[in-house]
């Protein structure tokens, strides 16, 4: 039985405050204070960085891949190719149950009129079920991605029993690019076609020069996040920064 999560998270942040991303990843996967850990990966534009780190440190780490059944064919092929190339031995594909899909989205059109409900059905609920057996999960969240992320730590309390680990919290775009080049990592094929942020095919569009990298996600809607990240154990629907109060917490 692990001790109370708050003190553990505080101790981990203090212990690894001055460590580099690779070191945080390595120690997080082996530190008894983190418990059982999984990496959640979309196998998207930047995912290969964390996937490569895990493959070098502990290739048997569970990798949870959410297949919404609405992903680009390129993402599905990329997922298989990267997992094989990196030698990841425990990639688990997570999907909504057939019964849930038949009940809530029988004709596959839910995303057309309620994207929040579609994300919950196809991503949030299946992932929460998959994470129920873990004490922590690794995310790719970074401080540069928005004003409200500027203070995220390497370790965060997610629920009373689970923490999130953000090894790349202090990295910028240039760090990601440098890592991918140095390690000759394969790029998601859609990045070269103008997709710097990649989600489900019906809700992702190319991004024009000068636009925010996430401008192609749910274009034309206030929605900017799928809801797999939590505050106080609850999924949070996020509005864009222009509409949200300046002091409102934002997750992604």
Secondary structure, DSSP 8 states (H G I E B T S, - for coil): ----HHHHHHHHHHHSTT--HHHHHHHHTT-GGG-SEEEE----SSHHHHHHHHHHHHTTSEEEEE--S-B-HHHHHHHHHHHHHHT-S-EEEE---HHHHHHH-TTS-HHHH-HHHHHIIIIIHHHHHHHTT-SEEE----GGG-GGGTT--SEEE-SSS-EEE-TTTT--HHHHHHHHHHTT----TTGGGT-SS--BGGGB----TTS-TTTTBTTTSS----S-SEETTEE-----TTTS-TTS----
